[in-house]
Amino acid sequence: MSEDAPLLVRREGAVARLVLNRPEKRNALNAELVDALKDALRAADVDAEVRVVAVEGAGADFCSGADLSALRKIAGASAMENLEDVDALAELFQLPRRMGKPVVALVRGRALAGGCGLATACDLVLAAESAQFGYPEVRIGFVPAMVMAILRRNVSEKRAFELIVRGAPVSAAEAERIGLVNHVFPDDRFDAEAGAFLGELAERSASAVQLSKRLLYNSDGMTFDAALRAGADVNVVARMTEDLQAGVARFLERGRGGGR
């Protein structure tokens, strides 16, 4: 793959790292990058050797949202052209949630507008201490409409409202406090800490992670009884997996070794 491509795909063991590669544009999203990212996510999900997918940005920033050419296109496009563009972007935000493998956003620098939405659409978010997150769309009279569904599932209603209508960025520490971010690491240790996190996640049972992810997201909106029933069904499936059987055998062997 050319180093000039809008998206770079790198493999580190069982981790596929998808690198937004438009650093001169703060990795702003255009049609080419969106399409490449969707293709790479789909490919990683069906690759048996991949356990974890990471999304990150080349250069100083994660992603600044739509680039200027995309904004110009929005302003001059017809209703049908805008609908096609919106559908393509919506699919990108849906993909991480639909995938069987965990998708982790690695955020350095700024994650703004659609870039913040992309990070939040991932299953997990790791941030460098100096990272910033925000939805500044309101400042140009726009609405962070599609990403609102994602944001609302990550933070409280009042926090979501403030982020949307003020349009002010928040620090990584504040983003972690309100639930946008899972972990914040010092800038000088971010690469090492994030790499260790990804490596540890890749060691987890692939079947258990996939079943857990599917159950968690599918239970969204279910009644308590329906969610409990769905959990019972997944429990039965998990009991029959090779990973579970091997894990129980190891646990029992350790117990015998300890004289229990």
C-alpha positions as CSV (number, residue, x, y, z in Angstrom):
1,M,0.0,0.0,0.0
2,S,1.3,3.4,-0.9
3,E,2.4,5.7,1.9
4,D,0.5,8.4,0.1
5,A,-2.8,6.5,0.4
6,P,-5.5,8.2,2.5
7,L,-5.6,5.2,4.8
8,L,-2.7,3.0,5.9
9,V,-3.2,-0.5,7.2
10,R,-0.6,-2.0,9.5
11,R,-0.4,-5.3,11.2
12,E,1.1,-5.8,14.7
13,G,0.5,-9.5,15.5
14,A,-3.2,-9.9,16.0
15,V,-3.9,-6.2,15.9
16,A,-4.8,-4.4,12.7
17,R,-4.0,-0.7,12.9
18,L,-5.9,1.6,10.5
19,V,-4.2,4.9,10.2
20,L,-6.0,8.0,8.8
21,N,-3.3,9.4,6.5
22,R,-4.1,13.0,5.7
23,P,-2.0,14.7,8.3
24,E,-1.7,17.9,6.3
25,K,-5.5,18.1,6.5
26,R,-5.6,17.1,10.2
27,N,-7.0,13.7,8.8
28,A,-10.2,15.3,7.8
29,L,-12.8,13.0,6.3
30,N,-13.4,13.0,2.6
31,A,-15.3,10.5,0.4
32,E,-12.0,8.6,-0.5
33,L,-11.0,8.2,3.2
34,V,-14.5,7.2,4.3
35,D,-14.7,4.5,1.6
36,A,-11.2,3.2,2.4
37,L,-11.9,3.1,6.1
38,K,-15.1,1.2,5.6
39,D,-13.4,-1.3,3.4
40,A,-10.5,-1.8,5.9
41,L,-12.9,-2.3,8.8
42,R,-14.9,-5.0,6.8
43,A,-11.7,-6.7,5.8
44,A,-10.3,-6.8,9.3
45,D,-13.6,-8.2,10.7
46,V,-13.4,-11.3,8.4
47,D,-9.6,-11.8,8.8
48,A,-9.3,-14.8,11.2
49,E,-5.8,-13.6,12.3
50,V,-7.1,-10.2,13.5
51,R,-8.3,-10.1,17.1
52,V,-8.4,-6.3,17.6
53,V,-8.8,-3.3,15.3
54,A,-7.3,0.1,16.1
55,V,-8.2,3.4,14.4
56,E,-5.7,6.3,14.7
57,G,-4.5,9.4,12.9
58,A,-1.2,10.1,11.3
59,G,0.6,13.3,12.5
60,A,-0.6,15.5,15.4
61,D,-4.3,14.9,15.3
62,F,-6.8,12.1,15.2
63,C,-9.4,13.6,12.9
64,S,-10.9,17.1,12.5
65,G,-14.2,16.0,10.9
66,A,-15.2,16.8,7.3
67,D,-12.7,18.6,5.2
68,L,-13.4,22.0,3.5
69,S,-14.1,20.4,0.1
70,A,-16.8,18.2,1.8
71,L,-18.3,21.3,3.4
72,R,-18.4,23.1,0.1
73,K,-20.0,20.1,-1.5
74,I,-22.7,20.1,1.2
75,A,-23.5,23.8,0.6
76,G,-24.0,23.3,-3.1
77,A,-25.3,19.8,-3.4
78,S,-28.9,18.7,-4.2
79,A,-31.0,16.9,-1.7
80,M,-30.4,13.5,-3.3
81,E,-26.6,14.1,-3.4
82,N,-26.6,15.1,0.2
83,L,-28.6,12.0,1.1
84,E,-26.0,9.7,-0.6
85,D,-23.2,11.5,1.2
86,V,-24.9,11.2,4.5
87,D,-25.7,7.5,4.0
88,A,-22.1,6.7,3.3
89,L,-21.0,8.5,6.5
90,A,-23.7,6.9,8.6
91,E,-22.5,3.4,7.5
92,L,-19.0,4.3,8.7
93,F,-20.4,5.2,12.2
94,Q,-22.4,1.9,12.3
95,L,-19.7,-0.4,11.3
96,P,-17.7,-0.6,14.5
97,R,-20.8,-1.5,16.5
98,R,-21.8,-4.2,13.9
99,M,-18.4,-5.8,13.8
100,G,-17.6,-8.9,15.9
101,K,-14.2,-7.7,16.9
102,P,-13.4,-4.8,19.3
103,V,-12.5,-1.5,17.6
104,V,-10.4,0.9,19.6
105,A,-9.8,4.5,18.8
106,L,-6.3,5.8,19.7
107,V,-6.7,9.6,20.0
108,R,-3.8,12.0,19.9
109,G,-4.4,15.7,19.4
110,R,-7.8,16.8,18.2
111,A,-10.9,14.7,17.6
112,L,-13.6,17.1,16.5
113,A,-17.0,17.0,14.8
114,G,-17.2,13.8,12.7
115,G,-13.8,12.9,14.0
116,C,-15.1,12.9,17.5
117,G,-18.1,10.9,16.3
118,L,-15.7,8.4,14.7
119,A,-13.8,8.0,17.9
120,T,-16.9,7.6,20.0
121,A,-18.4,5.1,17.5
122,C,-15.5,2.8,18.4
123,D,-16.0,0.3,21.2
124,L,-13.2,1.8,23.3
125,V,-11.3,5.1,23.3
126,L,-7.8,5.6,24.5
127,A,-6.5,9.2,24.6
128,A,-3.2,11.0,25.0
129,E,-3.3,13.5,27.9
130,S,-3.2,16.5,25.5
131,A,-6.0,15.2,23.3
132,Q,-9.2,17.3,22.8
133,F,-12.7,16.2,22.0
134,G,-15.6,18.3,20.7
135,Y,-18.6,18.9,18.5
136,P,-18.2,22.5,17.1
137,E,-20.8,22.1,14.4
138,V,-23.2,24.6,16.1
139,R,-20.6,27.4,15.5
140,I,-21.3,27.2,11.7
141,G,-25.0,26.7,12.1
142,F,-24.7,22.9,11.6
143,V,-26.0,20.0,13.7
144,P,-24.0,16.9,14.8
145,A,-27.0,14.9,13.8
146,M,-25.8,11.4,13.1
147,V,-23.2,11.2,15.8
148,M,-25.8,12.4,18.4
149,A,-27.2,8.8,18.6
150,I,-23.6,7.6,19.5
151,L,-23.0,10.5,21.9
152,R,-26.3,9.9,23.7
153,R,-25.3,6.3,24.4
154,N,-21.9,7.3,26.0
155,V,-22.7,10.3,28.2
156,S,-25.7,11.6,30.2
157,E,-28.4,13.6,28.4
158,K,-27.2,16.9,30.0
159,R,-23.6,16.3,29.1
160,A,-24.6,15.5,25.6
161,F,-26.7,18.7,25.3
162,E,-23.9,20.9,26.6
163,L,-21.3,19.4,24.2
164,I,-23.7,19.9,21.3
165,V,-25.0,23.4,21.9
166,R,-21.8,25.0,23.3
167,G,-19.5,23.5,20.7
168,A,-16.5,23.9,23.0
169,P,-13.8,21.2,23.1
170,V,-13.1,19.3,26.3
171,S,-9.8,17.9,27.5
172,A,-9.0,14.2,27.5
173,A,-9.3,14.2,31.3
174,E,-12.8,15.8,31.1
175,A,-13.8,13.4,28.3
176,E,-12.8,10.5,30.5
177,R,-14.7,11.9,33.5
178,I,-18.0,12.2,31.5
179,G,-17.7,8.8,29.8
180,L,-16.4,9.6,26.3
181,V,-13.0,8.1,26.9
182,N,-12.0,4.8,28.6
183,H,-8.4,5.6,29.5
184,V,-6.0,8.6,29.4
185,F,-2.3,8.1,29.2
186,P,0.6,10.6,29.5
187,D,1.7,11.9,26.1
188,D,5.2,10.5,26.4
189,R,3.9,7.0,27.3
190,F,0.8,6.9,25.0
191,D,2.3,4.7,22.3
192,A,3.6,2.1,24.8
193,E,0.5,2.1,27.0
194,A,-1.9,1.9,24.1
195,G,0.2,-0.9,22.5
196,A,0.1,-2.8,25.7
197,F,-3.6,-2.4,26.0
198,L,-4.2,-3.6,22.5
199,G,-1.9,-6.6,23.0
200,E,-3.7,-7.6,26.2
201,L,-7.1,-7.2,24.5
202,A,-5.9,-9.4,21.6
203,E,-5.2,-12.2,24.1
204,R,-8.8,-12.5,25.2
205,S,-11.0,-15.3,23.9
206,A,-12.2,-14.2,20.4
207,S,-15.5,-16.0,20.8
208,A,-16.2,-14.6,24.2
209,V,-15.4,-11.1,23.1
210,Q,-17.6,-11.4,20.0
211,L,-20.5,-12.9,22.0
212,S,-20.2,-10.3,24.7
213,K,-20.1,-7.4,22.2
214,R,-23.1,-8.6,20.3
215,L,-25.1,-9.2,23.5
216,L,-24.2,-5.8,24.9
217,Y,-25.3,-3.8,21.9
218,N,-28.3,-6.0,20.9
219,S,-29.7,-5.6,24.4
220,D,-29.9,-1.8,23.9
221,G,-33.6,-0.9,24.1
222,M,-34.7,-4.4,25.3
223,T,-36.9,-4.8,28.3
224,F,-35.3,-6.3,31.3
225,D,-36.9,-9.7,30.7
226,A,-35.9,-9.7,27.0
227,A,-32.3,-8.8,27.9
228,L,-32.2,-11.5,30.5
229,R,-33.5,-14.0,28.0
230,A,-31.0,-13.0,25.4
231,G,-28.3,-13.3,28.0
232,A,-29.4,-16.8,28.8
233,D,-29.3,-17.8,25.1
234,V,-25.8,-16.4,24.7
235,N,-24.8,-18.3,27.9
236,V,-25.8,-21.5,26.3
237,V,-23.8,-20.8,23.1
238,A,-20.7,-19.7,25.2
239,R,-20.8,-23.0,27.1
240,M,-20.3,-24.9,23.8
241,T,-17.3,-22.9,22.4
242,E,-13.8,-24.4,22.3
243,D,-12.5,-21.4,24.1
244,L,-14.8,-22.0,27.1
245,Q,-14.0,-25.7,27.3
246,A,-10.2,-25.0,27.1
247,G,-10.5,-22.3,29.7
248,V,-12.4,-24.5,32.1
249,A,-9.9,-27.3,31.7
250,R,-7.0,-24.9,32.5
251,F,-8.9,-23.6,35.5
252,L,-9.5,-27.1,36.9
253,E,-5.9,-28.1,36.2
254,R,-4.7,-25.1,38.2
255,G,-7.0,-26.1,41.0
256,R,-5.6,-29.6,41.1
257,G,-2.1,-28.2,41.1
258,G,-2.9,-26.1,44.1
259,G,-4.1,-29.2,46.1
260,R,-7.8,-28.2,46.0
